Every structure is written in structure tokens, then in C-alpha cells.
Amino acid sequence: MKVKTYVSNIKSILTVLLLSCALGACATIEGAGKDIESAGEAVQDAANG
């Protein structure tokens, strides 16, 4: 059971770090909007061929 708790804690820490990096990458709402827009355009371009 101790290993299971350890793995759970590691997963939680990694999730928090990942979210922190993602939020830090787009520091403002405008930056987040641009990121989402560019991702949408990439998906659209891929769908169009």
C-alpha cells in the first residue's frame, strides 16, 4: 500500500507541474486565446489536407 500512495503522490506532483508549465506558457488570457486559435488552425489545416 505504501508504494501505491507513493505513485499517487508522484502523479499528483507531475500533474501540478504540467499544469503550471502550461499556464506559464500563456501568461495572459490573450496569449491563451492565441494558443487556442493556432491549435484550431492547425487542426483545420490538417483536416483540409
Rosetta constraint file for C-alpha pairs under 8 A:
AtomPair CA 1 CA 5 HARMONIC 6.43 0.50
AtomPair CA 2 CA 6 HARMONIC 6.25 0.50
AtomPair CA 3 CA 7 HARMONIC 6.15 0.50
AtomPair CA 4 CA 8 HARMONIC 6.16 0.50
AtomPair CA 5 CA 9 HARMONIC 6.16 0.50
AtomPair CA 6 CA 10 HARMONIC 6.27 0.50
AtomPair CA 7 CA 11 HARMONIC 6.19 0.50
AtomPair CA 8 CA 12 HARMONIC 6.24 0.50
AtomPair CA 9 CA 13 HARMONIC 6.20 0.50
AtomPair CA 10 CA 14 HARMONIC 6.13 0.50
AtomPair CA 11 CA 15 HARMONIC 6.10 0.50
AtomPair CA 12 CA 16 HARMONIC 6.28 0.50
AtomPair CA 13 CA 17 HARMONIC 6.20 0.50
AtomPair CA 14 CA 18 HARMONIC 6.04 0.50
AtomPair CA 15 CA 19 HARMONIC 6.17 0.50
AtomPair CA 16 CA 20 HARMONIC 6.04 0.50
AtomPair CA 17 CA 21 HARMONIC 6.17 0.50
AtomPair CA 18 CA 22 HARMONIC 6.18 0.50
AtomPair CA 19 CA 23 HARMONIC 6.07 0.50
AtomPair CA 20 CA 24 HARMONIC 5.92 0.50
AtomPair CA 21 CA 25 HARMONIC 6.07 0.50
AtomPair CA 22 CA 26 HARMONIC 6.90 0.50
AtomPair CA 23 CA 27 HARMONIC 6.26 0.50
AtomPair CA 26 CA 31 HARMONIC 4.88 0.50
AtomPair CA 26 CA 32 HARMONIC 5.07 0.50
AtomPair CA 26 CA 35 HARMONIC 7.45 0.50
AtomPair CA 27 CA 31 HARMONIC 6.38 0.50
AtomPair CA 27 CA 32 HARMONIC 7.42 0.50
AtomPair CA 28 CA 32 HARMONIC 6.30 0.50
AtomPair CA 29 CA 33 HARMONIC 6.14 0.50
AtomPair CA 30 CA 34 HARMONIC 6.27 0.50
AtomPair CA 31 CA 35 HARMONIC 6.18 0.50
AtomPair CA 32 CA 36 HARMONIC 6.16 0.50
AtomPair CA 33 CA 37 HARMONIC 6.03 0.50
AtomPair CA 34 CA 38 HARMONIC 6.08 0.50
AtomPair CA 35 CA 39 HARMONIC 6.19 0.50
AtomPair CA 36 CA 40 HARMONIC 6.14 0.50
AtomPair CA 37 CA 41 HARMONIC 6.19 0.50
AtomPair CA 38 CA 42 HARMONIC 6.18 0.50
AtomPair CA 39 CA 43 HARMONIC 6.34 0.50
AtomPair CA 40 CA 44 HARMONIC 6.14 0.50
AtomPair CA 41 CA 45 HARMONIC 6.03 0.50
AtomPair CA 42 CA 46 HARMONIC 6.15 0.50
AtomPair CA 43 CA 47 HARMONIC 6.16 0.50
AtomPair CA 44 CA 48 HARMONIC 6.21 0.50
AtomPair CA 45 CA 49 HARMONIC 6.36 0.50
